[in-house]
Amino acid sequence: MTRITEQPSLYNNLEQKSIEEITASINTEDKKVALAIEQAMPQLNSLIATIVAKLKLGGRMFYLGAGSGGRLSVLDVIELPTTYGVEEGVFNVVLAGGVRNLVDALEEKEDDKEEGWKELQKLQISGKDIVVGISASGTTPFVLAALKQCREQGIATGCIVSNRQSPIAAASDFPVEVITGPEFITGSTRMKCGTAQKMIFDIISTTVMIQLGRVEGNSMVNVKLINDKIIDRGVNMLMQKADIADYEEAKLILLQHGSVKKAMENLVKARQ
């Protein structure tokens, strides 16, 4: 395979450039990310369809990663229970070095070929679940070894990589290859690759949540009421959906039922 992610930057003598030149060049490179994702949409749609099918049958999704991509997946997953009211444990992350050590950036752990599968076993991974590996290079040993074990055990696998024909893609049932090209700083895959990964996580989680009925219209009707901002958002949502004119009345109903969805279901029953 050709390691496009390690190819020399298209820019040189960066230390001699002005702030304006540097930021303009970085922005030029960032514009390529969405177009790269667009090219990978058929692969991404196949992966998402499988995730939805697994979750509808009671399975779970696991991101499996290291480095920047793995850490970004943690940030996506931890927001889902609050934003969509989905049960904790439906979306999970197995991170090289452990999620608890997120801020320590234990990059050496990405070479561990045993930890990934051991952690998945601790979480009682089964054929009902799906595991999605994250690796810009497509070669990370932590990810590759665990995906191979999953395949041997009949567990569905996917991946998000940034090089073509990588070993990790070959070990995945549903590979997603997003080719963003050489980085602005040679080999710094926290840049365009990381941006692409963040966008893809958004696409996956949002689409899956919609498909699982966690969104109605365009609203987060299952959002957890954990602070004043979200409560206010929920009240306004309920006022609009239920045609309630009085803010305090809507707030009382919302807090009584715990979510916009449950409040709406009870209002519909009461009005019948």
N, C-alpha and C positions, 0 to 999 in steps of 0.2 A: 504494500500500500504506500501511497505518497502522503507524507505528513504535511498537508497544506497548512495546518496550524503552526508549524515550525518554520515555514518558509520566511525568508527575509522580508521585512516591512517594505512597502512601496515608497517609503519616505526615508531620507537619510540626513545626516548632519543635523539632527534634531536640536542639539544643544546650541546651534547657531541661529535658530529660528525665533521669531518674536512670539509673544503670547497670542497675538491675532492669527498668525500663521499656524501655530500648533492647534489652537481650538478649532479653526476652520477645517484643518485636515482631519482631526478626530471626528468632527461632525460629518464630514464627507464619507468617512468609513462607516460610521454608525448608520447612515442612510441605506447601506447595503444589506443591513440585517433583515429588515422586513421583506425585502425581495428574496433573500435566501430562504426565509421561512415559507414564502409563497410557493417556491419551487418544491418544497417538501410537504405541502398540504395533503396530497393523496396518502402518503405514508402516515402522516399525523392523524388524519381522519380514521384510518384503519385501526391505529392504536387506540384512539379514543372510543371507537365503537366497541372494541374488545373490553376496555376498562368498564364501560357502562354495562355491558352484558354480565361481566363478572360481579359487579356490585349489586345489580338487580337480583342476582341469585344468592346474595348473602356473602359474597367474597370480599376481599380487601385488596387495596392497592399499596404497593411498597415502592418508594423511590430508593435506589441503591446508588450511593455516590461518594465522592471524595472531593476535596478542594473547593473551589469557588462554586461549581455547579451543585455539589452536594449541600453546601451551606444555603444556597439560594432555594433549594427544594424544601429545606426546613422552614424557611420564612414563609413559603407558600402554604405548606401544610398546617402550620400552627394557627393560621387565621381562619381556616375553614369551619371549625366547630362554632366559632362566634358569628362569622358572616352568614353562614347558611344553616346553622343549627344541626349540622350533621354530627352523629355520634363520634366521639373520640375513638380512634382505633380503626376507623374505616380507611383513612389515608394515613400512611406511615412513612418514616424515613429511617433507613439504616445507613448511618454515616460513618465513614472510616474514622476511627478514633472516638466515636460515640457522640450522640447529639448533645450530651451534657458538657462535652469539651468543645462546643461550637466555636467559641471565641479564641481557643488556643491554636487553631490552624495547624493541627498535627499532620502536616503534609507527608511525613514519612510513613504514615499508616496506609497510604494508598498502595504501597507495595505488599501489604499483608494479604496473602492468598487464602487464608483460613478464616479470618474474622467475619467476613461478610456472610458466608453460609452458616457459621455458628450462630450469628445474631438472628438470622432468619429462622433457624431451627428453634431458638429460644422463644420466638414469637409464634411458633407452631404453624409455620408456612405450610400450605397444602395446595392441592390442585384446584381449589376453589378461587385461589388468589392470583394476582398478576404482579410481577416484579419488573420495574423499569429502571434500567441502568443509565447513569449519567456520566459521560466522560467526553470531554472535548476531543482528546486525542483518539479515543476509541480503543485504547490499549491498556487502560488502568488495571493492574493486576487484581486489586480488591474487587472491582466490579466484574471483570471478566471471569474470574474463578467462580464467583457465586452464581453468575448467570449460567455457566456450564453445569453447575450442580443442579440448578433449577430445571434446566432442560432434561437432565438425566432422570429427574423425579417427576417429569410430566407437568411442571408448573409453567404457565404461560409467561413469556418474557418479551419485553420491549426495550428500546434504548433511545437515547438522544445523544448523537455524536456529531462531530464537525469535520471528519475526514471520510472519504469514500472508501468502501471495501475494507473496513476495519475488522479486527478480530471480534470486537464486541458486537458489531452489527451482524457478523456471521453467527454469533451465539444467540441472537435474538429472533423471536418469531415475528416481531413487528418493529423493525428498525426505522428510526427517523434520522436521516442524514441531512443536517443543515450546514451547507458549505458557505461559511462566511468569509473565507479567504484569509490571507496573511494578516496578522494583527498590526496595529499602528506601532506598538513596541514589539519587536520580534519575539514571538512565543508567549506573549502576555495574554493568555486566553481568558483572563478575568474581564477583558474588554469586549470585543464583538461576540465571542462565544458566550460569555456570561450574559450579555444583553439578550442574545437569542434564547438562551436557556430560560431567563426570567420571562420573556414574552411567551414562550411555549408553555411554561408552567401555568401562566395566566389563562392561556387558551384551553389547556387540558382541564384544569379545575373548574373554570367557569362553565365550559360546555358540559362537563359531567354533571355538575350541580343542576343545571337547567334540565338536562335529560332525566335526572332523578326526581324532578318535581320540586326542587328546593327554591325555585324562582317562579313567580307568577306575574304575567305581563312583563315588566322589566324591573320588578321590585324584589328586594330581599325580605320576603314575608316571613322567613324563619329566623331572622337575625336575633341573636340573644340580647336581651335588654340589660346590658352590663354597665352602662353609664348614661349620664344625662343627654349627651349628644345622640346616642342611639335611641334612647327613649323618645326624644323629640322627633327624630326621623320616623320612628314607628307610629307615633301619634299622628303626624301629618299624613303618613301613608294610609292609616286607618280612616282618617277623616275623609280622604279623597275616595277610597274604595267603598266605604260604607255610607257615604253621603251624610256624615255627621258634621254639623256646623259648630258645635261647641267643643273647644280644645280640651277643657277639663273633663268633660263627659267621655270623650274619646280616650283620654289618658287613663281614666278610671277603668274603662272596659279593657284596654290593652294590658294594664298591669294585673288585672284580675285573671286574664287568660294566659299571659306570658309570652305571646307572640301575635303578630298581625294575622297569621294564618289561622290560629286557633280562635282568635277573637272574631274573625270573619265567619268561620264555620259556625260558631255559636250564635252570631247575629242572624245568619241565614235561617237557622233552625227556629229562632225566636220569632222571626218575622213571617214564618210560614203559617 
